[in-house]
Amino acid sequence: MEAASSCFLADQVKIDKRKKTVFLPKVCDVYRNDFGMGDGIVCLSQCLIYLEEEEQLDIGSLLEDGLVSVKFQRNCEDFRSNLTELR
């Protein structure tokens, strides 16, 4: 499950350093209240562990500045086509 989460989030999470905004996939928005993550920043912090080190550091620096905005991408029906089975 962790490997699938990492692959999915690596492809879906986008960082705009200039605008100090992190875009999470729509699925995070849909289910964030189910996991007690009503706040976008809390949701982002839960996703961090599944991202590559470079993205973790980029987001970490935005969080340290306290000026990060979390937005959720629009619904995307073709996201499953980006996932592959891991063996």
C-alpha positions in Angstrom: 0.0 0.0 0.0 2.9 2.4 0.8 4.5 1.7 -2.6 1.3 2.4 -4.4 0.7 5.6 -2.4 4.2 6.8 -3.1 3.8 6.2 -6.9 0.5 7.9 -7.0 1.5 11.0 -5.0 4.8 11.3 -6.8 2.9 11.7 -10.0 0.0 13.8 -8.7 1.5 16.3 -6.2 2.7 19.5 -7.8 4.7 22.3 -6.2 4.7 25.9 -7.4 7.5 27.5 -5.5 6.9 30.9 -7.0 3.3 31.0 -5.8 4.2 29.0 -2.6 1.4 26.6 -3.4 1.2 22.8 -3.2 -1.4 21.0 -5.3 -2.7 17.7 -3.9 -4.8 15.2 -5.9 -8.6 15.5 -5.6 -8.8 12.2 -3.8 -7.1 13.8 -0.8 -9.8 16.5 -0.8 -12.6 14.0 -1.1 -11.4 11.8 1.8 -9.6 14.2 4.1 -12.4 14.5 6.6 -12.6 10.7 6.9 -9.1 10.6 8.3 -9.4 13.7 10.5 -7.5 15.9 8.1 -9.9 18.7 7.6 -7.2 21.2 7.2 -5.2 21.3 3.9 -1.9 21.7 5.8 -2.6 18.6 7.9 -3.5 16.7 4.8 -0.2 17.8 3.2 1.8 16.8 6.2 0.3 13.3 6.0 1.2 13.0 2.3 4.8 14.1 2.9 6.0 10.7 4.0 5.1 9.2 0.6 7.0 11.8 -1.5 10.6 11.7 -2.6 13.2 13.5 -0.5 13.5 16.5 -2.9 9.8 17.2 -2.7 9.8 16.7 1.0 12.6 19.3 1.4 10.8 21.8 -1.0 7.6 21.5 0.8 9.4 21.6 4.2 11.0 24.9 3.3 7.6 26.4 2.3 6.1 25.2 5.6 9.0 26.7 7.6 8.3 30.1 6.0 4.6 29.7 7.0 3.4 31.0 3.7 2.3 27.8 1.9 -1.1 27.4 0.3 -2.6 24.0 -0.2 -5.0 23.5 -3.1 -6.6 20.4 -4.5 -6.6 19.6 -8.2 -9.7 19.1 -10.1 -11.2 15.7 -10.4 -9.3 13.5 -12.9 -10.8 10.3 -14.3 -7.6 9.0 -15.9 -5.3 8.9 -12.9 -5.5 5.2 -12.6 -3.8 4.8 -16.0 -0.6 6.3 -14.4 -0.3 3.5 -11.8 1.5 0.3 -12.5 1.5 -2.9 -10.6 4.5 -3.3 -8.3 5.9 -6.7 -7.7 
